[in-house]
Amino acid sequence: MRKFSLLIALVAAASISFAQEEGSGPDATPPTALQNLDWMVGEWETESFFSWGGSFLPLVATMKIDFDGQFIRTVGSYDIGGFVRTESYFIGHDDFLKEFSGYGFSNYSPKARLERGKVVDGKLIMECDMWTVAGVDGATRVTTWKGEDDTLMIKQEFKDELNVWEVAAESTYTRKKKDGAK
């Protein structure tokens, strides 16, 4: 028992020493695959339309996208015809599987949305497992790509009851300028 206690004390001391060394600690540099998506980083906004249940609703959205350690983090607010959905979303990359993984947390869903995807022809395409938002079960696909003139293009699709992808929104996000200037 004394040897075990001594071992625990040595491990604790080494951990404290390791944590106190300047510049030491685990590497939090994003994987290269995520660094290649740096064109997504920024503060973005759009005014567009969203198709829901046969209606076209106005969409007003803002997003802040940045690197958070080994992830890309998006914090967004999406007003869809007065229905305001907020979301925090993290994208990581699995170098072994050579695919991206996304985890979305929405104020209108009781569980996380799990996605997987790849970059195809310069577009990040993420598809999710079934999830529930606002009481509706469904699968979604989100395609994101760099637009012209410093814009971010996002296409959102839902699978219909026939298992066919239907476009709900295709929006052009413009980069927010500092101090509110356009």
Secondary structure, DSSP 8 states (H G I E B T S, - for coil): -HHHHHHHHHHHHHHHHHHHSTT-S------HHHHTTGGG-EEEEEEEEEEETTEEEEEEEEEEEEEETTEEEEEEEEEETTEEEEEEEEEEEETTTTEEEEEEEETT-SS-EEEEEEEETTEEEEEE--EEETTEEE-EEEEEEE-SSSEEEEEEEEE-TTS-EEEEEEEEEEE--GGG--
